[in-house]
Amino acid sequence: MISLKKYLDMDALDLPKPQDRIDREAMECYCAVLSSIGKNAIRIVPGLGADLEANLRGIECRLSEGATAKVLKQAATEVESFLEEWGERTSDHFKSKTDEVKQLLIALAKAAESVGTRDQGYSSQFKELTGRLERIADLDDLTEIRSSLVERVTELKDNVKQMARDSEELVAQLKAEVSTYETRLRSAEHFAFRDVLTLVANRRSIEERVRKNIENEQTFCVVMLDLNHFKQVNDNYGHFAGDDLLKQFATELQLNTRSGDLVGRWGGDEFVVVLSSDLFGAQMHIDRIRQWVFGKYRIQSGPDSKPFEIRIDASLGVAEWNPGETMQQVIENADNAMYIEKNESRKMRA
């Protein structure tokens, strides 16, 4: 039982009363749900999901420090807002991707049918191809659309080769059409590996590079960067300013990294650089990043607002891949090194 003196002391210090404390097991379950939502969001859309996961992870950290009913209520409001924003962005993302590919498919179908009309000898083949292409355009799964499109382009190429003996002029036209569609397909694949906001590599692209390096047993380092005080930028100036800062930071990071290395956005305000060098060689590139990427940025709080100056730096961690380590291990090592630097920085400021 709590003595009267202790109870009055708690009230004087504005500490949470016993009835305000949240059951620890319940809070752990709540945090586990937030973690599960973030991880599944990344599986659905790596680029957009990473933002949601980072925001939810921030809420988890606050709750782990000691949650009261008031803190939990505020967290619930933030979670609802983050999920609503993520849902809208995800919907727009898939709609833009599927619409783009469907337009490409319909154009290809019309071209094939037009060619078939000109040459009755191949009319039935092209009409059949047209029907299959139009059915593909009704699909909603982007991966399935891409797979079917590749098969149809291959089939069209086979028909082109067969027609080469009959009409050189017709063949030249078809080859030009196929080349155009292949270029657009490669362009779509390129943007599938780009972060929507900053246009550097996204999480999926980073993981693919690390996986290939490991398969080829290539020496490399992973550098993890986390912007310091980024939340204050969003809180004080708004998300437009935060997005502006992220885009500028990503551009500077890209400009100060070698062309053979990979710069990507891991999620939220976290970035990753995959360096094709050992730990000793990586240090030179890290020093360059600290010198030229960290510093002053001119950002805007709105499209028509006056630019203002802000200083930004980041906590940084680096890990060299050792034979036998998995992709998850080397990334986790870099992440742990980054958090060690962040904690030491906080202690110095305290």
Secondary structure, DSSP 8 states (H G I E B T S, - for coil): ---HHHHHHHHHTT---GGGB--HHHHHHHHHHHHHHHHHHHHH-HHHHHHHHHHHHHHHHHHHT--BHHHHHHHHHHHHHHHHHHHHHHHHHHHHHHHHHHHHHHHHHHHHHHHHHH-GGGHHHHHHHHHHHHHHTT---HHHHHHHHHHHHHHHHHHHHHHTTT-HHHHHHHHHHHHHHHHHHHHHHHHHTB-TTT-SB-HHHHHHHHHHHHHTT---EEEEEEETTHHHHHHHH-HHHHHHHHHHHHHHHHHTS-TTSEEEEEETTEEEEEESS-HHHHHHHHHHHHHHTSEEEEE-SSTTS--EEEEE-EEEEEEE--TT--HHHHHHHHHHHHHHHHHHHHHHH-
